[in-house]
Amino acid sequence: MSTRRDFLKQCGGILGILIAEPIRLFVPPRDPYVYQARGLDGLYSHLGVLPCTKELNICEGSLLEIGDWDGVGYPCLVENVCTFGPGSPPRAWIYDFDLWNFRHDDEFRPLWKRPDFAGLPNHHAWHAMRRFGNDFERIVTTGRGMLWRQMFKKERA
């Protein structure tokens, strides 16, 4: 299991380009996109900007801790809630901007009926576009996560 320091090194390398030309998302002060809560209100899923951690995979995670601003975002300790059996559930550090809470961030009307959903591959892309605004493509392309593979990798191949 990787340590918090390894996580920060990896994310810092991936997002180093963004620091040279600041994006409003990564410039403080801003509040975290997440908050700690109990039960279903405290469950978060991976948005797909950065590569998914093997600890969280595609499952929801319970938010255990929100770290201090580190220049890129707020590192968050998330525990996988889909893992059962002996041993401790896997945990991983994930930035707040790469987490979304389906109980509070989801759109309950059908997305395919919204004009701003046209051309997007999934609801993750729609949430990321709403969150990042004009910086959406640059953030997703630099992050090289699931959204980049689904949206932009085929265009550049």
N, C-alpha and C positions, 0 to 999 in steps of 0.2 A: 504494500500500500504506500503510495507516495506521500510525502510530507507536505506541509503547507509551503515550505520554502521551495520545494521542487515545483509545486503548482504555480507559485508566483514567478519563478524563473521561466517556465514554459509559456505562461500567458504574456509575460513581459516581452519575450522574444517574438511571439506572434503579433502582438499589438504595438511593438516598438515604432513601427512606421507611423502609427496614428499620433504619437506624442509629438513628432516633428511638426505636424500641422494639426493643431488641436481641433477636435470635433466637440461640439457643445455637450455631447453625452459624457465625455471624459474630462471635462473641465469643472472643477469644484467652484462654488459650492452647489451641491444638489443633494436631495434626499435619496436614500436607497429606494429602489423599485420594489423592494420586498419588505415584509415585516414578519415578526414571529407571532404565531398564534397557535392555539390548540385545535386538535381535531382536523376536520376537512379544510378549515380556513387556513391552516398552516402548511398545506401541501403545495409543492411547486414542481413544475416540469421543466426540462431543459428546452430552451427556445431554439437552439441550433446555430447560434452565431459562431461559437468556438466548437472544436471537435468534442464530441460527447465523451464523458469519462466512463470507463468500464464499471465503476462503482454505481453510478446512477443509471446508465444505459438508457432505456426508453421509459423507465418507471418514474413514478412520482417520488419526491423526497420530502421529508420533514425537515424544516429549517431549524437547526439547532443553535446557530450562532451567526451573528453578523459582525464581521471584522471592521476595523477602522479603514477609512479612505486611504488607498495606497498610491494614488496618482492615476490609476486607470479606472478603478471602481471600488466597490465594497466586496471583499472576499466573504463568501458565505459557506458555512459548513452545513452540508445537506446529507441526511441519512436516508438510504433507500428503504422505502416502506413496502416494497413488493417482495422482499427476500424473507423466506421463512426457513425454519430449521435450526439446527444447533449453531452456536457461534453468534458473534455480534453482526448486525446488519452492516453492509459496506457503507462507508462515509467518504465524501469527497468535498474539496473546496471548489466552488464555482462562483464566478462573478455575478453580482446582482442583476446586471443588465442581460444576462443570459438565462434568467429564470422568469417564469410566468406562472401565475396562480389562476388555474382554470375557474375557480369559484368567483374571482373578482375581475379578472381580465377578459374572460370569454364573452363573445357576442352570442346571445341566445337566439337571435333571428337567423335564418339560413344565410350563410355567407355568400352563396352563389347568387343571391338576389341583390347583393350590394354592388353598385358600380365600381367601387374601389377594390373589389376582390378579383375582378376580371384579369386573367393572365397569371395569377399567382398559383403555385402548385399545392398549397395547403394553408391551414389556419396559422401555422407557425410564421410563415412569411407575412401574412396579413398583420399579425400582432407585431412583428419586428418592424414592418413598414410604418405602422402607427407610432411605435415607440421612437424610432430613429429619424423619421421624417426624411428630409433631403439627403441626409448622410447614409441612408439605408444601404445603397449599393456598395459604397466604399467600405462600410463596416463589415458587411457580409462577405465581401470579396477578400478583405484582409484577414478576417477571422478563420476562413477556410473550413467552416463546420458544415453541418448537414444542409443548411440553407444554400450555401455556396455550391455544393455538389448538385443540388436539385435545380438551381436557377441559372447559374452563370458558367459552370464548368463546360457544359455542352456547347455553349455559344463560342467559347474560346478554343475549343478543340479543333 
